[in-house]
Amino acid sequence: MKIQTFSRAGVWLAGVLFAAGLLSQPVVAGSWQQNVSVGGFNKVHLYTPDSVSAIGQGRGLLLVLHGCTQSIDAYLSANLTQAAEQYGLVIAVPDAMNKAGFGCWSYWQGTKARSAGDYKNLITLANNLVADVSYQIDPNQVYIAGLSSGAAFANTTACLAPDVFAGMGISAGPSIGTSSSGAIGPCETANVAARCAQYAGSYSSHFDTQIASIAHGRSDTTVNLCYNEQNANGMADLYNVSKLSGENLISNGTGRTADETLWQNGRVSMLWFNNVDHAWSGGQGASGSYINGNSINYASYLGQYFLENNQRVNRNSAPELSNISVSQQASVVTVTGNAVDVDADAITVTASFTDSAGQQQLVSTTPAANGSFSLSSPTLSDDWYQLTVSATDSGGLVSSAYTEQLLIGPPPPATAPELSDLAVAVDGQCATVSGQVFDLNRDLASVTVEFSNTTVTASVTADLFSAEQCQLAGGEQTALITATDQGGLFSAELLTFTIDAGQNATLAQHISAGRLDYTNYANCYLEYSTTSFVLREQLITGNQCRWQDSDASCFGPAQSCSAAGPGDGGGDGGDGGDDGGDPPPPPTDCEAFTTNNYSHKLAGRAYSTGNIYAPNYFANGSNASLAGSTWGVTTLSSDDGSYWQPGGCPQ
């Protein structure tokens, strides 16, 4: 498929060129957009090429995940743009939100699920970019790759969501399911095929059309070289394909080579990068932290590998439209142009005319032998119309659509855009504002949303808009939505919402406050050590809650929900009065905590006396005896935060 340039005749035609998503966040082809907040990530480097993929419909998408201690800025000089332009790949390099260890993607810990942590964020990132029509991404050409911890995390994500990711590129990655010790120590044996299938669950059927490239630098002394063959053989077992005999030498210039082994139908490829240590292989001229230029450009290799072996694209080419011309005579619109199909399939050209009420009128024709066509609308009433022209071949493939907005009759008076159906969705410290915008004059210039920390230009598709912003402070927030037309007329609406920023503290401080105890201490310490991290209160059942981090890998004991309650919207839910027959409600400021006696002591709810090895514990205020010594588990409640007694709050 190629990008087409369309011409338009008729200088007096009352219409303006329209493209879906034209008003979305600007997509600058051929350059990096740095630190974009999208898909649950605060920082994503995005590169959109001028080219499109030679297969399928539109561009491919390649997510590239950094390694431990590695900044995403390193990939700005890793020659990713060469691959992007050559193979029509949108490149997205996200900075992990839930890092572990030394800035690593946390592949060895946390819940492995499509809805958990950065696994969820990566799937959301891919889906959001595909849904944004300005990127023109083919959903059948979505891939994920990474280095080291990013490679293991990419492999896990591709296993969790094989329906989303058609292929993967795993460079110097420990096998999925291995521990953090296995990354820098002796090789850990792993049943990659079984684990991958387990992660996929009901999505396993999509492995039938997934492909995998596995790679490793021959000079890597950080991550054990055993994982290259273990990962390649594991994915081959999962795909049920056999290894082909022999090796292929891949070369990108003098001295820059890699050795390639392939499995049946190109489903699995294994590479050894010659003269590369523990780094992303970027080819000649590549530089940066953990970027090596001594071998081939791995991103370009992936572009070619995915191009040749993608199992999901229909390799039959869609028809192509060109030389579109639109003219108007009174209330009839005539469309002419050319439509051709390189596969010589039969073509039908269809033009739809949709008025402001959504009523659609269709006109179709068959092009002449030379591809030329001409069709005319029925007589149209005075109104705005969206004209959409497309060509469909006998195999059902549809060309890129030509769209334009037309005005039949006199223009309406200048009117400000109208906003409606406004809503805000809150996820942690991120908020997404969405709604509808209608511009009678069809000259909408922008929709902006002013958050407390920045102003975001919303993405607009047809009459729907959305804007996301993260790192918002806790408490009540506002979002000022402004829709402006090209004449400067505008309308504005203000939304209010509440951000739960959670509680940010060190592990010791969380334990002292009663949000965590020592039951899950090891997991929490391995992930956060002595650094501060955020916990949010999550409802478990009834009035029982627990505090947990973003991926629920570090969590505290079940206990009575705090007074505000998780997600409390502030409504009183009252019944309008007291009939005198009901018992008085429990105090709204009562709080209760269930944890071991030692944690109660650290939090100031209890004290101990007696033998240092087997002390006796008592509740502060009431002096009630607490059973079980240090590790006995007790529920303590208080109305004022100083007088504590055994038992929960009154119901």
C-alpha positions as CSV (number, residue, x, y, z in Angstrom):
1,M,0.0,0.0,0.0
2,K,1.3,3.5,-0.8
3,I,0.3,6.9,0.5
4,Q,-1.7,8.6,-2.2
5,T,-1.8,12.3,-2.9
6,F,-5.2,13.5,-4.0
7,S,-6.1,16.6,-6.1
8,R,-9.4,18.5,-6.0
9,A,-11.0,20.5,-8.8
10,G,-13.7,23.2,-8.6
11,V,-12.5,26.4,-6.9
12,W,-16.0,27.4,-6.0
13,L,-16.8,24.1,-4.2
14,A,-18.0,24.9,-0.6
15,G,-16.1,22.2,1.1
16,V,-12.9,21.7,3.1
17,L,-10.6,18.7,3.2
18,F,-11.4,16.5,6.2
19,A,-9.3,13.7,7.7
20,A,-10.3,11.7,10.7
21,G,-8.1,12.6,13.6
22,L,-6.7,15.7,11.9
23,L,-7.2,17.6,15.2
24,S,-5.5,15.0,17.4
25,Q,-2.2,15.5,19.2
26,P,0.1,16.5,16.3
27,V,1.8,13.5,14.8
28,V,5.0,14.8,13.2
29,A,6.2,12.3,10.6
30,G,9.9,11.8,10.3
31,S,10.8,13.1,13.8
32,W,10.8,12.0,17.5
33,Q,8.0,13.1,19.9
34,Q,9.7,12.8,23.2
35,N,8.2,12.2,26.7
36,V,4.7,11.7,25.5
37,S,2.2,10.7,28.2
38,V,0.1,7.9,26.6
39,G,-1.2,4.4,27.4
40,G,-0.6,4.6,31.2
41,F,3.1,5.7,30.8
42,N,4.3,9.1,31.7
43,K,7.2,9.1,29.3
44,V,7.2,7.5,25.8
45,H,9.4,8.4,22.9
46,L,7.5,8.1,19.7
47,Y,8.8,8.1,16.1
48,T,6.3,8.2,13.2
49,P,7.9,7.5,9.7
50,D,6.9,9.1,6.5
51,S,6.6,5.7,5.0
52,V,4.0,2.9,5.4
53,S,4.5,-0.9,5.6
54,A,4.9,-2.8,2.3
55,I,2.3,-5.3,3.6
56,G,-1.1,-5.0,5.1
57,Q,-3.0,-1.7,5.7
58,G,-0.9,1.2,6.9
59,R,2.1,1.2,9.3
60,G,3.4,-1.4,11.7
61,L,4.1,-0.6,15.4
62,L,7.2,-1.7,17.3
63,L,7.4,-1.2,21.1
64,V,11.0,-1.3,22.4
65,L,11.6,-1.8,26.1
66,H,14.8,-0.5,27.8
67,G,17.1,-2.6,30.0
68,C,18.1,-2.1,33.6
69,T,19.7,1.3,34.4
70,Q,19.1,2.3,30.8
71,S,17.4,5.5,29.9
72,I,14.9,5.5,27.1
73,D,17.0,8.5,25.7
74,A,19.6,5.9,24.7
75,Y,17.3,4.7,22.0
76,L,17.2,8.1,20.3
77,S,20.7,7.3,19.0
78,A,20.2,3.5,18.4
79,N,19.3,3.8,14.7
80,L,15.7,2.9,15.3
81,T,14.6,5.6,12.8
82,Q,16.4,3.7,10.0
83,A,14.2,0.7,10.6
84,A,11.1,2.9,11.0
85,E,11.5,4.6,7.7
86,Q,12.6,1.5,5.8
87,Y,9.8,-0.7,7.0
88,G,7.0,1.8,7.8
89,L,7.2,1.2,11.6
90,V,5.9,3.5,14.3
91,I,8.4,3.2,17.1
92,A,7.4,3.6,20.8
93,V,9.9,3.5,23.6
94,P,8.2,3.6,27.0
95,D,9.8,4.3,30.3
96,A,8.7,1.6,32.8
97,M,6.2,2.9,35.4
98,N,6.8,0.1,38.0
99,K,10.5,-0.4,38.0
100,A,12.3,-2.9,40.2
101,G,15.9,-3.4,41.2
102,F,18.2,-1.1,39.2
103,G,15.6,0.6,37.1
104,C,14.5,-2.8,35.5
105,W,11.2,-3.9,34.1
106,S,9.9,-6.1,36.9
107,Y,9.6,-9.4,35.0
108,W,10.5,-11.6,38.0
109,Q,7.9,-10.3,40.4
110,G,4.3,-9.1,40.6
111,T,1.1,-10.5,39.1
112,K,1.5,-11.7,35.5
113,A,-1.8,-10.7,34.0
114,R,-3.2,-8.5,31.2
115,S,-4.7,-6.2,33.9
116,A,-1.6,-5.9,36.1
117,G,1.0,-3.1,36.2
118,D,3.1,-2.5,33.2
119,Y,1.7,-5.5,31.4
120,K,-1.6,-3.7,31.3
121,N,0.2,-0.4,30.4
122,L,2.0,-2.0,27.4
123,I,-1.2,-3.6,26.0
124,T,-3.0,-0.3,26.5
125,L,-0.2,1.6,24.8
126,A,-0.4,-0.6,21.8
127,N,-4.2,-0.5,21.6
128,N,-4.3,3.3,22.1
129,L,-1.8,3.9,19.3
130,V,-3.6,1.5,17.0
131,A,-6.9,3.3,17.8
132,D,-5.4,6.7,16.9
133,V,-6.1,7.0,13.2
134,S,-3.4,9.6,12.8
135,Y,-0.7,6.9,13.1
136,Q,-2.4,4.7,10.5
137,I,-1.3,1.5,12.3
138,D,-2.4,-1.9,11.1
139,P,-3.6,-3.9,14.1
140,N,-2.1,-7.0,12.4
141,Q,1.4,-5.5,12.5
142,V,1.9,-4.8,16.2
143,Y,5.2,-6.1,17.6
144,I,7.1,-5.8,20.9
145,A,10.9,-6.0,21.6
146,G,13.3,-5.3,24.4
147,L,16.7,-5.6,25.9
148,S,17.6,-7.6,29.0
149,S,14.8,-7.1,31.6
150,G,12.9,-5.4,28.9
151,A,13.3,-8.5,26.7
152,A,12.0,-10.8,29.4
153,F,9.1,-8.4,30.1
154,A,8.4,-8.1,26.3
155,N,8.3,-11.9,26.0
156,T,6.0,-12.2,29.0
157,T,3.7,-9.5,27.6
158,A,3.6,-11.2,24.1
159,C,2.6,-14.4,25.9
160,L,-0.1,-12.7,27.9
161,A,-1.5,-11.0,24.8
162,P,-0.7,-13.0,21.7
163,D,-3.9,-11.5,20.2
164,V,-2.3,-8.0,20.4
165,F,1.3,-8.8,19.4
166,A,1.9,-10.5,16.1
167,G,5.6,-10.9,16.8
168,M,8.4,-10.3,19.3
169,G,12.1,-9.4,19.4
170,I,13.9,-10.7,22.5
171,S,17.5,-9.5,23.0
172,A,19.6,-10.8,25.8
173,G,16.5,-11.7,27.8
174,P,16.4,-14.1,30.7
175,S,13.7,-16.8,30.2
176,I,10.2,-15.9,31.3
177,G,9.4,-17.0,34.8
178,T,13.0,-17.0,36.0
179,S,14.2,-15.1,39.1
180,S,16.2,-11.9,39.2
181,S,19.2,-14.0,40.3
182,G,19.0,-15.9,37.1
183,A,19.7,-12.8,35.1
184,I,23.2,-12.3,36.4
185,G,24.1,-15.7,37.8
186,P,24.0,-19.3,36.6
187,C,21.5,-20.3,34.0
188,E,18.0,-21.1,35.3
189,T,16.2,-23.9,33.5
190,A,12.7,-22.8,32.4
191,N,9.9,-24.5,30.4
192,V,9.3,-21.4,28.2
193,A,6.6,-23.1,26.1
194,A,4.5,-24.2,29.1
195,R,4.8,-20.9,30.9
196,C,3.9,-18.9,27.8
197,A,0.9,-21.0,27.2
198,Q,-0.1,-20.7,30.8
199,Y,0.2,-16.9,30.7
200,A,-2.0,-16.7,27.5
201,G,-4.9,-18.8,28.9
202,S,-7.9,-18.5,26.7
203,Y,-5.9,-16.5,24.1
204,S,-3.6,-19.4,23.3
205,S,-5.1,-19.9,19.8
206,H,-3.4,-16.7,18.7
207,F,0.0,-18.4,19.0
208,D,-0.9,-20.1,15.7
209,T,0.0,-16.8,13.9
210,Q,2.7,-15.3,16.2
211,I,6.4,-15.2,15.4
212,A,9.5,-14.7,17.5
213,S,13.0,-13.4,17.0
214,I,15.4,-14.3,19.8
215,A,18.9,-12.7,19.9
216,H,22.0,-12.4,22.1
217,G,25.4,-10.8,21.9
218,R,28.2,-13.4,21.7
219,S,30.3,-11.3,24.1
220,D,27.7,-10.8,26.7
221,T,29.1,-11.5,30.2
222,T,26.1,-10.1,32.1
223,V,23.1,-12.3,31.2
224,N,23.9,-16.0,30.7
225,L,24.2,-17.0,27.0
226,C,22.2,-20.1,27.7
227,Y,18.9,-18.2,27.5
228,N,19.3,-17.5,23.8
229,E,18.8,-21.2,22.8
230,Q,16.4,-21.9,25.7
231,N,14.2,-19.0,24.6
232,A,14.3,-19.9,20.9
233,N,13.6,-23.6,21.5
234,G,10.9,-22.8,23.9
235,M,9.0,-20.6,21.5
236,A,9.5,-23.1,18.7
237,D,8.0,-25.8,21.0
238,L,5.1,-23.5,21.7
239,Y,4.6,-22.9,17.9
240,N,5.2,-26.6,17.1
241,V,7.8,-25.9,14.4
242,S,11.1,-27.6,13.7
243,K,14.6,-26.1,13.3
244,L,16.0,-25.8,9.8
245,S,19.5,-27.0,9.1
246,G,22.4,-24.6,8.7
247,E,23.1,-21.0,9.6
248,N,22.8,-17.8,7.6
249,L,25.3,-15.0,7.9
250,I,23.6,-11.6,8.2
251,S,25.8,-8.6,7.4
252,N,25.3,-4.8,7.6
253,G,28.7,-3.8,6.6
254,T,32.4,-4.7,7.1
255,G,32.8,-6.6,10.3
256,R,29.2,-6.1,11.4
257,T,27.6,-9.6,11.3
258,A,25.2,-11.9,13.0
259,D,24.6,-15.6,12.7
260,E,21.0,-16.6,12.1
261,T,19.2,-19.9,12.7
262,L,15.6,-20.3,11.4
263,W,12.7,-22.6,12.2
264,Q,9.9,-23.7,9.8
265,N,8.1,-21.0,8.0
266,G,10.2,-18.4,9.6
267,R,8.1,-18.7,12.8
268,V,11.2,-18.5,15.0
269,S,14.6,-16.9,14.4
270,M,17.7,-17.1,16.6
271,L,20.5,-14.6,16.2
272,W,24.0,-14.3,17.6
273,F,25.4,-10.8,17.4
274,N,29.1,-11.0,16.7
275,N,31.3,-8.6,18.7
276,V,28.4,-7.4,20.9
277,D,28.3,-7.4,24.7
278,H,25.3,-6.9,26.9
279,A,23.7,-4.2,24.7
280,W,21.1,-3.5,22.1
281,S,22.6,-4.0,18.7
282,G,22.1,-0.8,16.7
283,G,24.4,-1.2,13.7
284,Q,27.0,1.2,12.4
285,G,27.0,4.6,14.1
286,A,24.7,3.6,16.9
287,S,25.7,4.8,20.4
288,G,24.5,5.3,23.9
289,S,24.2,3.5,27.2
290,Y,24.0,-0.2,26.5
291,I,23.8,0.4,22.7
292,N,26.4,-1.3,20.6
293,G,27.4,-0.5,17.0
294,N,29.6,-3.5,16.3
295,S,27.1,-5.8,14.7
296,I,23.9,-5.4,12.6
297,N,21.0,-3.1,13.3
298,Y,18.6,-5.4,15.1
299,A,15.6,-3.0,14.6
300,S,16.2,-3.2,10.8
301,Y,16.5,-7.0,11.0
302,L,13.2,-7.1,12.9
303,G,11.6,-4.9,10.3
304,Q,12.7,-7.3,7.5
305,Y,11.9,-10.4,9.6
306,F,8.4,-9.2,10.4
307,L,7.8,-8.1,6.8
308,E,8.7,-11.5,5.4
309,N,7.1,-13.7,8.1
310,N,4.1,-11.9,9.5
311,Q,1.3,-14.6,9.6
312,R,-1.6,-12.2,10.1
313,V,-1.7,-9.7,7.2
314,N,-3.6,-10.4,4.1
315,R,-0.9,-10.2,1.4
316,N,-3.4,-9.5,-1.2
317,S,-3.1,-5.8,-1.9
318,A,-6.1,-3.5,-1.4
319,P,-7.2,-1.3,-4.3
320,E,-5.7,2.2,-4.6
321,L,-7.5,5.5,-5.3
322,S,-5.8,8.4,-7.1
323,N,-6.6,11.7,-8.9
324,I,-9.8,12.2,-6.9
325,S,-11.7,15.3,-8.1
326,V,-15.0,16.6,-6.6
327,S,-17.2,19.2,-8.3
328,Q,-20.7,20.6,-7.5
329,Q,-23.5,21.7,-9.8
330,A,-26.5,23.1,-7.9
331,S,-27.4,20.3,-5.4
332,V,-25.6,17.4,-7.2
333,V,-22.0,16.4,-6.4
334,T,-19.9,14.6,-9.0
335,V,-16.8,12.6,-8.0
336,T,-14.2,11.4,-10.6
337,G,-10.9,9.6,-10.3
338,N,-9.0,6.4,-10.8
339,A,-9.2,3.1,-8.9
340,V,-6.8,0.2,-9.7
341,D,-6.0,-3.2,-8.1
342,V,-2.5,-4.6,-8.7
343,D,-3.9,-8.1,-8.2
344,A,-6.4,-7.5,-11.1
345,D,-9.4,-8.2,-8.8
346,A,-12.7,-6.7,-9.7
347,I,-13.3,-3.3,-8.0
348,T,-16.4,-1.4,-6.8
349,V,-16.1,2.3,-6.1
350,T,-18.6,3.6,-3.5
351,A,-19.3,7.2,-2.5
352,S,-21.3,7.9,0.6
353,F,-23.0,11.3,1.4
354,T,-23.8,11.6,5.1
355,D,-25.8,14.6,6.4
356,S,-25.6,16.3,9.8
357,A,-28.4,14.0,11.1
358,G,-26.4,10.9,10.2
359,Q,-28.6,10.0,7.2
360,Q,-26.4,8.3,4.5
361,Q,-26.9,8.0,0.8
362,L,-24.7,5.6,-1.2
363,V,-23.7,5.6,-4.9
364,S,-21.5,2.9,-6.5
365,T,-19.9,2.3,-9.8
366,T,-17.5,0.0,-11.5
367,P,-14.3,1.6,-13.0
368,A,-13.6,1.4,-16.7
369,A,-10.8,-0.9,-18.0
370,N,-8.3,1.9,-17.6
371,G,-9.4,2.5,-13.9
372,S,-11.2,5.7,-14.4
373,F,-14.6,6.3,-12.8
374,S,-17.2,8.9,-12.4
375,L,-20.3,9.0,-10.2
376,S,-22.8,11.6,-9.1
377,S,-24.9,12.0,-6.0
378,P,-28.7,12.2,-6.0
379,T,-30.1,15.7,-5.5
380,L,-29.0,16.7,-1.9
381,S,-30.9,19.0,0.5
382,D,-29.2,22.1,2.0
383,D,-26.9,20.8,4.7
384,W,-23.4,19.8,5.6
385,Y,-22.3,16.4,4.2
386,Q,-19.3,14.2,4.7
387,L,-18.3,12.6,1.4
388,T,-16.4,9.3,1.8
389,V,-15.0,7.6,-1.3
390,S,-13.5,4.1,-1.2
391,A,-12.8,1.2,-3.5
392,T,-13.4,-2.5,-2.5
393,D,-12.0,-5.5,-4.4
394,S,-13.6,-8.9,-4.8
395,G,-11.6,-10.2,-1.8
396,G,-13.1,-7.6,0.5
397,L,-10.1,-5.4,0.9
398,V,-10.8,-1.7,1.0
399,S,-8.7,1.1,-0.2
400,S,-7.7,4.1,1.9
401,A,-10.7,6.4,2.0
402,Y,-10.9,9.8,0.5
403,T,-13.0,12.1,2.8
404,E,-14.1,15.6,2.4
405,Q,-16.8,17.8,4.0
406,L,-19.2,19.6,1.6
407,L,-21.8,22.4,2.2
408,I,-24.9,22.3,0.1
409,G,-26.7,25.7,0.2
410,P,-25.9,28.9,2.0
411,P,-23.4,28.8,4.9
412,P,-24.7,29.0,8.5
413,P,-24.0,32.0,10.7
414,A,-20.7,32.0,12.7
415,T,-21.3,29.9,15.8
416,A,-19.0,28.7,18.6
417,P,-18.4,25.0,18.9
418,E,-20.7,23.1,21.4
419,L,-19.4,20.7,24.1
420,S,-21.6,17.8,25.4
421,D,-21.5,14.4,27.1
422,L,-18.4,15.5,29.1
423,A,-16.9,12.9,31.4
424,V,-13.7,12.2,33.4
425,A,-12.2,8.8,34.2
426,V,-9.6,8.6,37.0
427,D,-7.0,5.9,37.1
428,G,-4.5,6.4,40.0
429,Q,-3.1,9.9,39.5
430,C,-4.1,10.0,35.8
431,A,-7.3,11.5,34.5
432,T,-8.9,11.1,31.0
433,V,-11.4,13.8,30.0
434,S,-13.7,12.9,27.1
435,G,-16.8,14.1,25.4
436,Q,-18.4,15.3,22.2
437,V,-17.7,18.5,20.3
438,F,-20.0,19.8,17.5
439,D,-19.1,22.7,15.2
440,L,-21.9,23.9,13.0
441,N,-19.5,25.7,10.7
442,R,-17.1,22.7,10.5
443,D,-14.1,24.9,11.2
444,L,-13.1,23.5,14.6
445,A,-9.5,24.5,15.3
446,S,-8.8,22.8,18.7
447,V,-10.1,21.3,21.9
448,T,-7.8,21.8,24.9
449,V,-8.1,20.6,28.4
450,E,-6.4,22.7,31.1
451,F,-5.4,20.5,34.1
452,S,-3.7,21.7,37.2
453,N,-0.2,20.9,36.0
454,T,-0.5,21.5,32.2
455,T,-2.8,22.1,29.3
456,V,-3.3,19.2,26.9
457,T,-4.5,19.4,23.3
458,A,-7.1,16.7,23.0
459,S,-7.2,14.1,20.2
460,V,-10.4,14.6,18.1
461,T,-11.9,11.9,15.9
462,A,-15.1,12.9,14.1
463,D,-17.1,14.6,17.0
464,L,-15.4,12.7,19.9
465,F,-12.4,14.0,21.8
466,S,-10.3,12.8,24.7
467,A,-7.2,14.1,26.6
468,E,-5.2,12.3,29.3
469,Q,-2.9,13.8,31.9
470,C,-1.0,12.1,34.7
471,Q,1.0,13.0,37.8
472,L,-1.9,15.0,39.2
473,A,-1.8,15.9,42.9
474,G,-4.2,14.2,45.3
475,G,-7.4,15.9,46.3
476,E,-10.0,17.8,44.3
477,Q,-9.0,18.7,40.8
478,T,-10.5,20.7,37.9
479,A,-10.3,20.4,34.1
480,L,-11.2,23.4,31.9
481,I,-12.3,22.2,28.5
482,T,-12.2,24.8,25.7
483,A,-13.3,24.2,22.1
484,T,-12.2,26.9,19.7
485,D,-13.0,27.4,16.0
486,Q,-10.8,29.0,13.3
487,G,-12.6,32.3,13.7
488,G,-11.7,32.5,17.4
489,L,-15.1,31.7,18.7
490,F,-15.0,29.3,21.6
491,S,-17.0,27.6,24.4
492,A,-15.7,26.3,27.7
493,E,-16.9,23.9,30.4
494,L,-15.4,23.1,33.8
495,L,-15.3,19.6,35.3
496,T,-14.3,18.7,38.9
497,F,-13.0,15.3,40.0
498,T,-11.0,13.8,42.9
499,I,-7.6,12.2,42.6
500,D,-6.5,9.5,45.1
501,A,-2.8,10.0,45.3
502,G,-2.5,7.2,47.8
503,Q,0.0,7.2,50.7
504,N,3.7,7.7,49.7
505,A,6.1,6.3,52.4
506,T,9.0,3.9,52.9
507,L,8.3,0.3,53.8
508,A,9.1,0.9,57.5
509,Q,6.7,3.9,57.5
510,H,3.9,1.9,55.8
511,I,4.3,-0.8,58.5
512,S,4.3,1.7,61.3
513,A,1.1,3.3,59.9
514,G,-0.5,-0.2,59.8
515,R,-1.0,-0.3,56.1
516,L,1.5,-3.2,55.8
517,D,2.7,-5.9,58.1
518,Y,5.5,-8.4,58.0
519,T,3.5,-11.2,56.3
520,N,4.4,-9.9,52.8
521,Y,7.6,-8.1,53.9
522,A,9.9,-10.0,51.6
523,N,8.1,-9.2,48.4
524,C,7.8,-5.5,49.4
525,Y,11.4,-5.2,50.4
526,L,12.7,-6.9,47.2
527,E,10.7,-4.5,45.1
528,Y,11.2,-1.2,47.0
529,S,14.0,-1.7,49.5
530,T,14.2,1.6,51.5
531,T,12.8,3.9,48.8
532,S,9.4,5.5,49.1
533,F,6.4,4.0,47.2
534,V,2.7,4.6,46.9
535,L,0.0,2.4,48.4
536,R,-3.7,2.8,47.8
537,E,-6.6,1.4,49.7
538,Q,-8.6,-1.3,47.8
539,L,-11.9,-2.8,48.7
540,I,-11.8,-6.5,49.2
541,T,-15.3,-7.4,50.4
542,G,-18.0,-5.7,52.5
543,N,-16.2,-3.2,54.7
544,Q,-12.8,-5.0,54.5
545,C,-10.0,-3.3,52.6
546,R,-6.3,-3.7,52.1
547,W,-3.5,-1.4,51.1
548,Q,-1.6,-2.4,47.9
549,D,0.8,-1.0,45.3
550,S,-0.1,-0.5,41.6
551,D,0.3,-4.1,40.5
552,A,-0.8,-5.7,43.9
553,S,2.6,-7.4,44.4
554,C,3.1,-5.6,47.7
555,F,0.0,-5.6,49.9
556,G,-1.1,-5.4,53.5
557,P,-3.5,-7.3,55.7
558,A,-7.3,-7.3,55.3
559,Q,-8.7,-4.7,57.7
560,S,-11.6,-2.4,58.2
561,C,-11.8,0.3,55.5
562,S,-10.7,3.8,56.5
563,A,-13.3,6.4,57.2
564,A,-13.2,7.9,53.7
565,G,-13.2,4.4,52.1
566,P,-11.6,3.5,48.8
567,G,-13.0,5.6,45.9
568,D,-15.4,7.5,48.2
569,G,-17.2,10.1,46.1
570,G,-18.3,12.2,49.0
571,G,-22.0,11.6,48.6
572,D,-24.0,11.2,51.8
573,G,-26.5,8.7,50.6
574,G,-28.9,9.9,53.3
575,D,-32.6,8.9,53.6
576,G,-33.8,12.5,54.4
577,G,-34.3,12.2,58.1
578,D,-34.3,10.2,61.4
579,D,-37.5,8.4,62.3
580,G,-36.2,7.8,65.9
581,G,-36.7,4.1,65.6
582,D,-33.2,3.1,64.3
583,P,-30.1,2.8,66.4
584,P,-27.6,5.7,66.1
585,P,-25.0,5.3,63.3
586,P,-21.5,4.3,64.3
587,P,-19.0,7.2,64.6
588,T,-17.7,8.2,61.2
589,D,-14.2,8.8,62.6
590,C,-13.7,5.3,63.9
591,E,-10.8,3.4,62.4
592,A,-9.7,-0.2,62.8
593,F,-6.6,-2.1,62.0
594,T,-5.9,-5.8,61.9
595,T,-2.2,-6.8,62.1
596,N,0.4,-8.4,64.4
597,N,1.0,-6.8,67.8
598,Y,4.5,-5.7,67.0
599,S,3.1,-3.6,64.0
600,H,0.5,-2.2,66.4
601,K,3.3,-1.1,68.7
602,L,5.3,0.5,65.8
603,A,2.1,2.4,64.8
604,G,1.5,3.7,68.3
605,R,-1.6,1.6,69.0
606,A,0.0,-0.7,71.6
607,Y,2.9,-1.0,74.0
608,S,4.9,-4.0,75.4
609,T,6.4,-5.0,78.8
610,G,8.2,-7.9,80.3
611,N,10.6,-10.4,78.7
612,I,12.3,-8.9,75.6
613,Y,12.0,-12.3,73.8
614,A,8.3,-12.9,74.7
615,P,6.9,-9.5,75.8
616,N,3.3,-8.9,76.8
617,Y,1.4,-6.5,74.6
618,F,-1.4,-4.0,75.7
619,A,-3.6,-1.6,73.7
620,N,-2.8,2.1,74.3
621,G,-5.5,3.9,76.1
622,S,-7.6,0.9,77.2
623,N,-4.6,-1.1,78.5
624,A,-6.4,-4.3,77.2
625,S,-4.2,-7.3,77.0
626,L,-3.4,-8.5,73.5
627,A,-2.9,-12.3,73.0
628,G,-0.1,-14.0,71.1
629,S,2.9,-11.9,72.2
630,T,4.9,-10.3,69.3
631,W,3.3,-12.1,66.3
632,G,-0.3,-12.5,67.6
633,V,-2.8,-10.9,65.2
634,T,-5.3,-8.5,66.8
635,T,-7.9,-6.0,65.5
636,L,-7.7,-2.7,67.3
637,S,-10.2,0.2,66.8
638,S,-10.3,3.8,68.0
639,D,-12.6,6.8,67.7
640,D,-9.9,9.4,68.4
641,G,-6.6,7.8,67.4
642,S,-5.4,7.6,71.0
643,Y,-7.7,5.3,72.9
644,W,-7.4,1.8,71.3
645,Q,-9.4,-1.3,72.2
646,P,-9.7,-4.8,70.8
647,G,-12.4,-5.4,68.2
648,G,-13.6,-3.6,65.1
649,C,-15.6,-0.4,64.7
650,P,-19.4,-0.5,65.5
651,Q,-21.5,-1.6,62.6
